[in-house]
Amino acid sequence: MTTATPIRTTTLAEIAASWAPTASVADAAAASGYSKAHLYRAISRGECPFRTIQVGGKIRIITASLVRVLSGEAA
C-alpha cells in the first residue's frame, strides 16, 4: 500500500518573508489557487488581481501585491 505525500502549502508569512520582490506567474498561481493559464488570461485582459511588471519578455508578479490581495487588502 502506498501513502500519498501531503501537499505542502505556502503561508502568507512565508511568502512575505522569503520570496523575492517579484514572483513568476506559475508561483503566484500556485500560491493563490489560480491555474497558470487563468492567471495569464487575466493578465492579458488587464484583469489580474495582482500588480505585474514585464521584465524583458517575462511577466512578473509583485510579491507585495500578491500578499496584500491574498490577505484581503487591495492590490
N, CA, C and O atoms as CSV, one atom per row, in Angstrom:
chain,resi,resn,atom,element,x,y,z
A,1,MET,N,N,0.839,-1.179,0.000
A,1,MET,CA,C,0.000,0.000,0.000
A,1,MET,C,C,0.887,1.247,0.000
A,1,MET,O,O,1.863,1.338,0.745
A,2,THR,N,N,0.528,2.185,-0.840
A,2,THR,CA,C,1.295,3.418,-0.963
A,2,THR,C,C,0.546,4.545,-0.280
A,2,THR,O,O,-0.675,4.655,-0.398
A,3,THR,N,N,1.276,5.373,0.427
A,3,THR,CA,C,0.649,6.541,1.046
A,3,THR,C,C,0.994,7.766,0.227
A,3,THR,O,O,2.114,7.903,-0.267
A,4,ALA,N,N,0.048,8.635,0.090
A,4,ALA,CA,C,0.254,9.854,-0.683
A,4,ALA,C,C,1.074,10.849,0.119
A,4,ALA,O,O,0.939,10.953,1.338
A,5,THR,N,N,1.909,11.563,-0.575
A,5,THR,CA,C,2.681,12.624,0.057
A,5,THR,C,C,1.774,13.835,0.226
A,5,THR,O,O,1.150,14.267,-0.744
A,6,PRO,N,N,1.685,14.387,1.415
A,6,PRO,CA,C,0.809,15.550,1.606
A,6,PRO,C,C,1.313,16.746,0.800
A,6,PRO,O,O,2.517,16.959,0.657
A,7,ILE,N,N,0.369,17.509,0.284
A,7,ILE,CA,C,0.710,18.721,-0.468
A,7,ILE,C,C,1.057,19.813,0.527
A,7,ILE,O,O,0.290,20.091,1.449
A,8,ARG,N,N,2.210,20.427,0.338
A,8,ARG,CA,C,2.641,21.497,1.236
A,8,ARG,C,C,2.170,22.831,0.673
A,8,ARG,O,O,2.434,23.161,-0.483
A,9,THR,N,N,1.481,23.578,1.494
A,9,THR,CA,C,1.044,24.911,1.076
A,9,THR,C,C,1.965,25.957,1.672
A,9,THR,O,O,2.536,25.770,2.746
A,10,THR,N,N,2.094,27.040,0.968
A,10,THR,CA,C,2.922,28.143,1.423
A,10,THR,C,C,2.044,29.154,2.149
A,10,THR,O,O,0.981,29.522,1.648
A,11,THR,N,N,2.471,29.599,3.305
A,11,THR,CA,C,1.690,30.576,4.057
A,11,THR,C,C,2.025,31.989,3.594
A,11,THR,O,O,3.064,32.221,2.976
A,12,LEU,N,N,1.145,32.918,3.895
A,12,LEU,CA,C,1.408,34.319,3.555
A,12,LEU,C,C,2.663,34.826,4.253
A,12,LEU,O,O,3.432,35.591,3.672
A,13,ALA,N,N,2.870,34.405,5.487
A,13,ALA,CA,C,4.065,34.839,6.223
A,13,ALA,C,C,5.329,34.346,5.526
A,13,ALA,O,O,6.319,35.073,5.443
A,14,GLU,N,N,5.297,33.112,5.026
A,14,GLU,CA,C,6.464,32.583,4.313
A,14,GLU,C,C,6.702,33.329,3.011
A,14,GLU,O,O,7.845,33.619,2.656
A,15,ILE,N,N,5.623,33.640,2.300
A,15,ILE,CA,C,5.764,34.389,1.050
A,15,ILE,C,C,6.363,35.763,1.337
A,15,ILE,O,O,7.318,36.177,0.680
A,16,ALA,N,N,5.806,36.462,2.313
A,16,ALA,CA,C,6.274,37.808,2.637
A,16,ALA,C,C,7.723,37.811,3.114
A,16,ALA,O,O,8.474,38.739,2.815
A,17,ALA,N,N,8.115,36.781,3.850
A,17,ALA,CA,C,9.457,36.756,4.438
A,17,ALA,C,C,10.527,36.215,3.507
A,17,ALA,O,O,11.683,36.629,3.591
A,18,SER,N,N,10.163,35.296,2.621
A,18,SER,CA,C,11.230,34.609,1.896
A,18,SER,C,C,11.191,34.719,0.376
A,18,SER,O,O,12.173,34.369,-0.278
A,19,TRP,N,N,10.107,35.187,-0.202
A,19,TRP,CA,C,10.069,35.309,-1.653
A,19,TRP,C,C,10.808,36.558,-2.096
A,19,TRP,O,O,10.917,37.528,-1.346
A,20,ALA,N,N,11.311,36.527,-3.317
A,20,ALA,CA,C,11.952,37.695,-3.932
A,20,ALA,C,C,10.899,38.783,-4.149
A,20,ALA,O,O,9.703,38.516,-4.030
A,21,PRO,N,N,11.330,40.005,-4.465
A,21,PRO,CA,C,10.363,41.094,-4.680
A,21,PRO,C,C,9.351,40.829,-5.796
A,21,PRO,O,O,8.244,41.367,-5.778
A,22,THR,N,N,9.736,40.000,-6.762
A,22,THR,CA,C,8.790,39.604,-7.800
A,22,THR,C,C,8.745,38.086,-7.875
A,22,THR,O,O,9.708,37.399,-7.535
A,23,ALA,N,N,7.599,37.578,-8.331
A,23,ALA,CA,C,7.393,36.133,-8.434
A,23,ALA,C,C,6.986,35.774,-9.850
A,23,ALA,O,O,6.448,36.604,-10.582
A,24,SER,N,N,7.243,34.546,-10.226
A,24,SER,CA,C,6.792,34.067,-11.530
A,24,SER,C,C,5.273,33.918,-11.511
A,24,SER,O,O,4.655,33.815,-10.451
A,25,VAL,N,N,4.698,33.908,-12.686
A,25,VAL,CA,C,3.258,33.695,-12.782
A,25,VAL,C,C,2.905,32.318,-12.227
A,25,VAL,O,O,1.884,32.162,-11.558
A,26,ALA,N,N,3.742,31.323,-12.499
A,26,ALA,CA,C,3.482,29.968,-12.000
A,26,ALA,C,C,3.469,29.930,-10.474
A,26,ALA,O,O,2.588,29.307,-9.882
A,27,ASP,N,N,4.433,30.586,-9.831
A,27,ASP,CA,C,4.472,30.601,-8.368
A,27,ASP,C,C,3.283,31.359,-7.788
A,27,ASP,O,O,2.678,30.921,-6.809
A,28,ALA,N,N,2.949,32.503,-8.398
A,28,ALA,CA,C,1.809,33.282,-7.915
A,28,ALA,C,C,0.515,32.503,-8.091
A,28,ALA,O,O,-0.362,32.546,-7.228
A,29,ALA,N,N,0.394,31.793,-9.202
A,29,ALA,CA,C,-0.806,30.986,-9.434
A,29,ALA,C,C,-0.922,29.895,-8.384
A,29,ALA,O,O,-1.999,29.680,-7.828
A,30,ALA,N,N,0.172,29.208,-8.110
A,30,ALA,CA,C,0.153,28.136,-7.114
A,30,ALA,C,C,-0.202,28.665,-5.729
A,30,ALA,O,O,-0.963,28.032,-4.996
A,31,ALA,N,N,0.341,29.814,-5.372
A,31,ALA,CA,C,0.088,30.379,-4.044
A,31,ALA,C,C,-1.344,30.887,-3.900
A,31,ALA,O,O,-1.903,30.875,-2.804
A,32,SER,N,N,-1.934,31.330,-5.001
A,32,SER,CA,C,-3.258,31.947,-4.925
A,32,SER,C,C,-4.404,31.001,-5.262
A,32,SER,O,O,-5.570,31.330,-5.040
A,33,GLY,N,N,-4.075,29.826,-5.799
A,33,GLY,CA,C,-5.129,28.891,-6.152
A,33,GLY,C,C,-5.641,29.030,-7.567
A,33,GLY,O,O,-6.539,28.292,-7.970
A,34,TYR,N,N,-5.094,29.957,-8.330
A,34,TYR,CA,C,-5.444,30.091,-9.741
A,34,TYR,C,C,-4.643,29.069,-10.542
A,34,TYR,O,O,-3.589,28.613,-10.099
A,35,SER,N,N,-5.145,28.713,-11.720
A,35,SER,CA,C,-4.304,27.954,-12.634
A,35,SER,C,C,-3.390,28.959,-13.332
A,35,SER,O,O,-3.712,30.143,-13.430
A,36,LYS,N,N,-2.268,28.481,-13.807
A,36,LYS,CA,C,-1.328,29.354,-14.514
A,36,LYS,C,C,-2.000,29.945,-15.765
A,36,LYS,O,O,-1.829,31.128,-16.062
A,37,ALA,N,N,-2.752,29.132,-16.484
A,37,ALA,CA,C,-3.432,29.598,-17.700
A,37,ALA,C,C,-4.450,30.695,-17.378
A,37,ALA,O,O,-4.538,31.698,-18.086
A,38,HIS,N,N,-5.219,30.494,-16.300
A,38,HIS,CA,C,-6.215,31.504,-15.904
A,38,HIS,C,C,-5.530,32.826,-15.560
A,38,HIS,O,O,-6.004,33.893,-15.950
A,39,LEU,N,N,-4.421,32.756,-14.835
A,39,LEU,CA,C,-3.729,33.977,-14.444
A,39,LEU,C,C,-3.151,34.685,-15.663
A,39,LEU,O,O,-3.223,35.911,-15.748
A,40,TYR,N,N,-2.582,33.947,-16.603
A,40,TYR,CA,C,-2.078,34.569,-17.839
A,40,TYR,C,C,-3.212,35.231,-18.621
A,40,TYR,O,O,-3.030,36.320,-19.164
A,41,ARG,N,N,-4.383,34.586,-18.687
A,41,ARG,CA,C,-5.526,35.199,-19.385
A,41,ARG,C,C,-5.959,36.474,-18.679
A,41,ARG,O,O,-6.242,37.476,-19.335
A,42,ALA,N,N,-6.016,36.452,-17.357
A,42,ALA,CA,C,-6.398,37.648,-16.600
A,42,ALA,C,C,-5.403,38.781,-16.840
A,42,ALA,O,O,-5.798,39.940,-16.972
A,43,ILE,N,N,-4.123,38.448,-16.895
A,43,ILE,CA,C,-3.088,39.464,-17.159
A,43,ILE,C,C,-3.297,40.057,-18.542
A,43,ILE,O,O,-3.247,41.276,-18.708
A,44,SER,N,N,-3.528,39.214,-19.528
A,44,SER,CA,C,-3.679,39.708,-20.905
A,44,SER,C,C,-4.916,40.579,-21.077
A,44,SER,O,O,-4.937,41.460,-21.937
A,45,ARG,N,N,-5.953,40.344,-20.265
A,45,ARG,CA,C,-7.173,41.161,-20.311
A,45,ARG,C,C,-7.096,42.383,-19.405
A,45,ARG,O,O,-8.018,43.198,-19.381
A,46,GLY,N,N,-6.005,42.515,-18.662
A,46,GLY,CA,C,-5.901,43.633,-17.727
A,46,GLY,C,C,-6.727,43.433,-16.478
A,46,GLY,O,O,-7.079,44.407,-15.811
A,47,GLU,N,N,-7.051,42.181,-16.140
A,47,GLU,CA,C,-7.919,41.873,-15.009
A,47,GLU,C,C,-7.207,41.113,-13.890
A,47,GLU,O,O,-7.861,40.555,-13.009
A,48,CYS,N,N,-5.905,41.090,-13.918
A,48,CYS,CA,C,-5.151,40.366,-12.896
A,48,CYS,C,C,-5.330,41.059,-11.546
A,48,CYS,O,O,-5.206,42.281,-11.458
A,49,PRO,N,N,-5.617,40.298,-10.504
A,49,PRO,CA,C,-5.811,40.918,-9.196
A,49,PRO,C,C,-4.507,41.404,-8.554
A,49,PRO,O,O,-4.538,42.116,-7.550
A,50,PHE,N,N,-3.370,41.023,-9.127
A,50,PHE,CA,C,-2.063,41.392,-8.587
A,50,PHE,C,C,-1.366,42.362,-9.525
A,50,PHE,O,O,-1.584,42.334,-10.736
A,51,ARG,N,N,-0.526,43.223,-8.959
A,51,ARG,CA,C,0.279,44.118,-9.787
A,51,ARG,C,C,1.326,43.303,-10.529
A,51,ARG,O,O,1.923,42.381,-9.974
A,52,THR,N,N,1.540,43.654,-11.786
A,52,THR,CA,C,2.505,42.937,-12.615
A,52,THR,C,C,3.481,43.913,-13.253
A,52,THR,O,O,3.190,45.100,-13.403
A,53,ILE,N,N,4.636,43.394,-13.621
A,53,ILE,CA,C,5.596,44.149,-14.425
A,53,ILE,C,C,6.129,43.198,-15.494
A,53,ILE,O,O,6.068,41.976,-15.354
A,54,GLN,N,N,6.647,43.789,-16.555
A,54,GLN,CA,C,7.284,42.981,-17.583
A,54,GLN,C,C,8.777,43.233,-17.517
A,54,GLN,O,O,9.227,44.378,-17.571
A,55,VAL,N,N,9.536,42.168,-17.401
A,55,VAL,CA,C,10.995,42.241,-17.337
A,55,VAL,C,C,11.502,41.463,-18.538
A,55,VAL,O,O,11.387,40.238,-18.595
A,56,GLY,N,N,12.064,42.185,-19.495
A,56,GLY,CA,C,12.424,41.522,-20.742
A,56,GLY,C,C,11.149,41.001,-21.374
A,56,GLY,O,O,10.207,41.768,-21.576
A,57,GLY,N,N,11.098,39.738,-21.686
A,57,GLY,CA,C,9.891,39.150,-22.259
A,57,GLY,C,C,9.046,38.416,-21.248
A,57,GLY,O,O,8.078,37.754,-21.622
A,58,LYS,N,N,9.385,38.515,-19.973
A,58,LYS,CA,C,8.671,37.757,-18.938
A,58,LYS,C,C,7.784,38.662,-18.092
A,58,LYS,O,O,8.134,39.802,-17.786
A,59,ILE,N,N,6.643,38.129,-17.729
A,59,ILE,CA,C,5.733,38.838,-16.829
A,59,ILE,C,C,6.047,38.367,-15.414
A,59,ILE,O,O,6.178,37.169,-15.163
A,60,ARG,N,N,6.164,39.319,-14.494
A,60,ARG,CA,C,6.440,39.010,-13.087
A,60,ARG,C,C,5.329,39.612,-12.236
A,60,ARG,O,O,4.764,40.652,-12.576
A,61,ILE,N,N,5.027,38.955,-11.143
A,61,ILE,CA,C,4.023,39.423,-10.186
A,61,ILE,C,C,4.753,40.101,-9.031
A,61,ILE,O,O,5.728,39.561,-8.508
A,62,ILE,N,N,4.287,41.277,-8.634
A,62,ILE,CA,C,4.865,41.976,-7.490
A,62,ILE,C,C,4.452,41.213,-6.221
A,62,ILE,O,O,3.265,41.108,-5.912
A,63,THR,N,N,5.423,40.695,-5.509
A,63,THR,CA,C,5.149,39.846,-4.345
A,63,THR,C,C,4.343,40.577,-3.279
A,63,THR,O,O,3.424,40.001,-2.697
A,64,ALA,N,N,4.676,41.835,-3.018
A,64,ALA,CA,C,3.932,42.594,-2.001
A,64,ALA,C,C,2.460,42.709,-2.386
A,64,ALA,O,O,1.589,42.655,-1.518
A,65,SER,N,N,2.175,42.866,-3.673
A,65,SER,CA,C,0.799,42.938,-4.147
A,65,SER,C,C,0.090,41.597,-3.948
A,65,SER,O,O,-1.068,41.554,-3.532
A,66,LEU,N,N,0.786,40.521,-4.246
A,66,LEU,CA,C,0.239,39.185,-4.044
A,66,LEU,C,C,-0.142,38.972,-2.580
A,66,LEU,O,O,-1.231,38.479,-2.283
A,67,VAL,N,N,0.746,39.339,-1.679
A,67,VAL,CA,C,0.488,39.180,-0.251
A,67,VAL,C,C,-0.692,40.034,0.179
A,67,VAL,O,O,-1.551,39.567,0.927
A,68,ARG,N,N,-0.751,41.289,-0.285
A,68,ARG,CA,C,-1.866,42.170,0.092
A,68,ARG,C,C,-3.201,41.601,-0.375
A,68,ARG,O,O,-4.164,41.564,0.392
A,69,VAL,N,N,-3.262,41.157,-1.626
A,69,VAL,CA,C,-4.529,40.643,-2.148
A,69,VAL,C,C,-4.938,39.373,-1.409
A,69,VAL,O,O,-6.103,39.214,-1.043
A,70,LEU,N,N,-3.994,38.478,-1.191
A,70,LEU,CA,C,-4.330,37.225,-0.504
A,70,LEU,C,C,-4.720,37.439,0.950
A,70,LEU,O,O,-5.399,36.601,1.542
A,71,SER,N,N,-4.292,38.560,1.531
A,71,SER,CA,C,-4.679,38.844,2.913
A,71,SER,C,C,-5.945,39.696,2.989
A,71,SER,O,O,-6.358,40.109,4.072
A,72,GLY,N,N,-6.557,39.955,1.836
A,72,GLY,CA,C,-7.851,40.654,1.808
A,72,GLY,C,C,-7.771,42.138,1.557
A,72,GLY,O,O,-8.800,42.813,1.589
A,73,GLU,N,N,-6.603,42.672,1.310
A,73,GLU,CA,C,-6.456,44.103,1.023
A,73,GLU,C,C,-6.479,44.340,-0.472
A,73,GLU,O,O,-6.451,43.388,-1.252
A,74,ALA,N,N,-6.529,45.600,-0.882
A,74,ALA,CA,C,-6.463,45.950,-2.298
A,74,ALA,C,C,-5.028,45.830,-2.785
A,74,ALA,O,O,-4.083,46.008,-2.016
A,75,ALA,N,N,-4.875,45.526,-4.076
A,75,ALA,CA,C,-3.532,45.359,-4.661
A,75,ALA,C,C,-2.766,46.643,-4.579
A,75,ALA,O,O,-1.618,46.705,-5.018
